[in-house]
């Protein structure tokens, strides 16, 4: 089981690079009044990833024990594209809400969107996005077999990768001294949301 932690530790930089285009604009776009609020958002983001990894580990463990099918690559690709569509829409809507708060749509979205809820959703969606380290971990779970071993493997994989997300706890410090970062982050959410929605989502369906 230590393999799951070591795999996460050795590939965590890739996981962080894969997730940061979403995590950074989100964290820096929020009003971070103190380090506690910063830590809360990062914690909820990681909690979302943790829940996603537990779900994936459990489902892959079930597959390995009861069915062991050859997963259709096209089905995997379309499922990933749907995740990217949803992720892109949330980023796009959030960016529009921050940059154009006077629009009627943004008033409606503000009633639904909450920073803490958004942090968990971002973490959850990124947690089920199939980056190469994620695929490597999934392959090992399918190969090893076992429901609870799959859950434990992904739990330890999460711990190994999460170490590389700890620098996000310093977002409050930089935002405090460089207010322009928040403006750039909010604009970046629109562009990154459109990219995820169109190029990784719609075009992949």
C-alpha positions in Angstrom: 0.0 0.0 0.0 3.0 2.3 0.5 3.3 2.2 -3.3 0.2 4.5 -3.6 1.9 7.2 -1.4 5.2 6.9 -3.3 3.5 7.1 -6.6 1.7 10.3 -5.5 4.9 11.7 -4.0 6.9 11.0 -7.2 4.3 12.3 -9.6 2.8 15.1 -7.4 4.5 17.9 -9.3 2.7 16.7 -12.5 -0.6 16.6 -10.6 0.0 20.1 -9.2 0.9 21.5 -12.7 -2.3 19.8 -14.0 -4.5 21.3 -11.3 -3.0 24.7 -10.8 -4.5 26.3 -13.9 -7.8 25.8 -12.1 -6.8 26.2 -8.5 -4.6 29.3 -8.8 -7.2 31.5 -10.6 -9.9 30.3 -8.1 -7.9 30.9 -4.9 -6.5 34.3 -6.0 -9.8 35.6 -7.3 -11.5 35.3 -3.9 -11.4 38.0 -1.2 -8.8 36.5 1.1 -9.0 38.7 4.2 -6.7 36.5 6.4 -4.7 33.4 6.4 -7.5 31.4 8.0 -9.9 32.1 5.1 -7.1 31.1 2.7 -6.5 27.8 4.6 -10.2 27.1 4.6 -10.5 27.4 0.8 -7.4 25.3 0.2 -8.7 22.7 2.8 -12.1 22.4 1.0 -10.4 22.1 -2.3 -8.2 19.3 -1.0 -11.3 17.7 0.6 -13.0 17.7 -2.7 -10.0 15.9 -4.3 -10.0 13.5 -1.3 -13.7 12.5 -1.7 -13.2 12.1 -5.5 -10.2 9.8 -4.9 -12.1 7.7 -2.4 -15.0 7.3 -4.8 -12.6 6.4 -7.7 -10.7 3.9 -5.6 -13.9 2.2 -4.4 -15.4 2.0 -7.9 -12.2 0.7 -9.5 -11.9 -1.9 -6.7 -15.4 -3.1 -7.4 -14.6 -3.3 -11.1 -11.4 -5.3 -10.4 -13.3 -7.8 -8.2 -16.6 -8.3 -10.0 -16.3 -7.5 -13.7 -12.7 -6.9 -14.8 -13.8 -5.5 -18.2 -11.5 -3.9 -20.7 -12.5 -0.2 -20.3 -13.5 1.3 -23.6 -10.9 4.1 -24.3 -13.6 6.1 -26.2 -15.9 5.9 -23.3 -13.2 7.1 -21.0 -12.4 10.0 -23.3 -16.0 11.1 -23.5 -16.5 10.9 -19.7 -13.4 13.1 -19.3 -14.7 15.6 -21.8 -18.0 15.9 -19.9 -16.0 16.6 -16.7 -14.0 19.3 -18.5 -17.3 20.8 -19.9 -18.7 21.1 -16.3 -15.4 22.4 -15.0 -15.1 25.0 -17.8 -18.7 26.2 -17.3 -18.1 26.7 -13.5 -14.9 28.6 -14.2 -16.4 30.7 -17.0 -19.5 31.6 -14.9 -17.4 32.5 -11.9 -15.1 34.7 -13.9 -18.1 36.5 -15.5 -19.6 37.0 -12.1 -16.5 38.7 -10.7 -15.8 40.8 -13.8 -19.3 41.8 -14.8 -21.3 41.8 -11.5 -23.9 44.1 -13.0 -25.2 41.6 -15.5 -28.6 39.9 -14.6 -27.1 36.5 -15.1 -24.3 37.2 -12.6 -26.8 38.3 -9.9 -28.6 34.9 -10.4 -25.2 33.0 -10.3 -24.2 34.9 -7.1 -27.2 33.4 -5.3 -26.0 29.9 -6.1 -22.2 30.2 -6.0 -20.4 30.2 -2.6 -16.6 30.2 -2.3 -16.5 27.2 0.0 -18.9 25.2 -2.2 -16.9 26.2 -5.3 -13.6 25.1 -3.7 -15.1 21.6 -3.0 -16.6 21.3 -6.5 -13.3 22.3 -8.2 -11.4 19.7 -6.1 -14.0 17.1 -6.8 -13.9 17.6 -10.6 -10.2 17.8 -10.7 -10.0 14.6 -8.6 -11.8 12.6 -11.3 -9.9 14.2 -14.2 -7.7 11.5 -15.8 -4.2 13.0 -15.8 -1.3 10.6 -16.3 -0.5 10.0 -12.6 -4.2 9.3 -12.0 -4.3 6.8 -14.8 -1.2 5.1 -13.5 -2.8 4.8 -10.1 -6.1 3.5 -11.6 -4.1 0.9 -13.6 -2.4 -0.4 -10.5 -5.7 -0.7 -8.6 -7.2 -2.7 -11.5 -4.2 -4.9 -11.6 -4.0 -5.5 -7.9 -7.7 -6.0 -7.3 -9.7 -5.6 -4.1 -12.3 -3.0 -3.1 -10.8 -1.7 0.1 -7.2 -2.0 -1.2 -8.4 0.3 -4.1 -9.8 2.8 -1.6 -6.6 2.7 0.5 -4.3 3.0 -2.5 -6.1 6.2 -3.7 -6.2 7.5 -0.2 -2.4 7.3 0.1 -2.0 8.5 -3.5 -4.0 11.6 -2.4 -1.7 12.2 0.6 1.4 11.9 -1.6 0.1 14.4 -4.2 -1.4 16.9 -1.8 2.0 17.9 -0.4 2.6 19.8 -3.6 -0.6 21.9 -3.1 0.6 23.3 0.3 2.1 26.5 -1.3 -1.5 27.5 -2.1 -1.7 28.4 1.6 0.5 31.5 0.8 -2.0 33.0 -1.6 -3.3 35.4 1.0 0.1 36.9 1.6 0.7 37.6 -2.1 -2.8 38.9 -2.7 -2.5 41.3 0.3 0.7 42.9 -1.2 -0.2 42.6 -4.9 -3.9 43.5 -5.5 -3.3 43.2 -9.2 -3.0 39.4 -8.8 -6.7 39.2 -7.9 -7.7 41.2 -11.1 -5.5 39.0 -13.3 -6.8 35.8 -11.6 -10.4 36.8 -12.2 -9.8 37.5 -15.9 -7.8 34.2 -16.2 -10.9 32.3 -14.9 -12.8 33.4 -18.0 -10.1 32.4 -20.5 -9.3 29.1 -18.7 -13.0 28.3 -18.4 -13.5 28.8 -22.1 -10.5 26.7 -22.9 -11.6 23.8 -20.7 -15.2 24.0 -22.0 -14.4 24.2 -25.8 -11.0 22.6 -26.4 -10.9 19.9 -23.7 -14.7 19.5 -23.4 -16.9 20.0 -26.4 -14.3 19.1 -29.0 -13.6 15.9 -27.2 -17.1 14.6 -27.2 
